[in-house]
Amino acid sequence: MVIARVVAIVMAAGLLTACNQPLSSGQKGALGGAAIGTGIGLATGGSFGAVVGGGLIGGGAGYLLGTAVGDR
């Protein structure tokens, strides 16, 4: 279990550092929203589906909010 967490963290860090140009406001919002949604799902002890669903919904909401803020 610990190895899986370490691998997931390393993969996420690699994904974020592999960007060759600055992220747009929508992309930043999507990353933040997905992280918050997934964290809330994990903290409440949800099932795998609830955690993934929380991350997807948070990412979508974060993208929309980030795009709306970035356009102003």
Buried (B, 14 or more C-beta within 10 A) or exposed (E): EEEEEEEEEEEEEEEEEEEEEEEEBBBBBBBBBBBBBBBBBEEEEBEEEBBBBBBBBBBBBBBBBBBEEEEE
